[in-house]
């Protein structure tokens, strides 16, 4: 069994790397200090909220760059996309809360660990259900082929920011 403190350290290290990578790739002329040296007034929740916002913005750019929408399709697609993202953010809020709970719980019992694992799977299932729901919704504005192409683009946009962090 993997030592919990090792897992927590790796998760935190991955988060810190992701935050710094996000700041380094920001198009604006901001200068970012390492998370560890920031003022105590800046909470980790604010840092994560900013990172998540940056990732959503990057995903939207990827989606826009890879989709050739007509003006008519664009009028219908983007409001639906924003609605999808809004619902996805709520689900991802729950996932973030689970990560925080795990990292803050230094003496987790077996029952707590089981509960956390099951809730994590439930959150993942919620994401899958949301995607299934939006096949029908996107299908109202796009052809079946267009919907499949758009969903493929959305899937690649989810993988690209994560891949960037894991591949260095």
Buried (B, 14 or more C-beta within 10 A) or exposed (E): EEEBEEEBEEEBEEBBBBBBBBBEEBEEEEEEEEBEEBEEEEEBEEBBEBBBEBBBEBBBEBBBEBBEBEEEBBEBBBEBBEEBBEBBEEBBEBBBEBBEBBBEBEEBEEEEEEBBEEBBEEBEEBBEEBBEEBEEEBBEBBEEEBBBBBBEBBEBBBEEBEEBBEEE
